[in-house]
Amino acid sequence: MTDRNSEGGRGASRREFVGRAAGGACLLAVLPVRVLAAPPRAEESDETAVQLGYRHDTKSVDKKKYPRHAATQECVNCAMWQGTPADAWAGCAMFGRKQIAAKGWCQAWAPKPA
């Protein structure tokens, strides 16, 4: 058998090239998943959520503590909702990069402009 390096070749075989190319393709396939991962969801125990009285479900809002709350007020029909009506979770102007539940509610709720 001859030594590839002695013949002036680069020392890399076709098998090594295919192996490295396959490894690189796998790496490129995984990167977008991490980059495009959904932002974290707001928890009711988060500092901002506590300050705003946020609840994941508008039905669980304390009516005595928040007398201005109405059952029809949901994050999905709030002016600060940053998603589509079909989204179960989306961004909110009050919660920064965290997502909130469409069926949720907080004190900052304001009706969408007509």
RAHU-V105378 format. One line per field, one symbol per residue. psi: psi as a letter, one per 30 degrees, with the letter a starting at -180 (. if undefined). A space follows every 50 residues. Layout:
psi=???
//
This chain:
psi=klkeefgglffkleeeeeeeeeeeeeeeeeeeeeegkkllkklffkeeee efgkkfkffgkjfeeiffkkffjlefgkffkgalffkekllkffgbgkll kegallfgkkkkk.
//
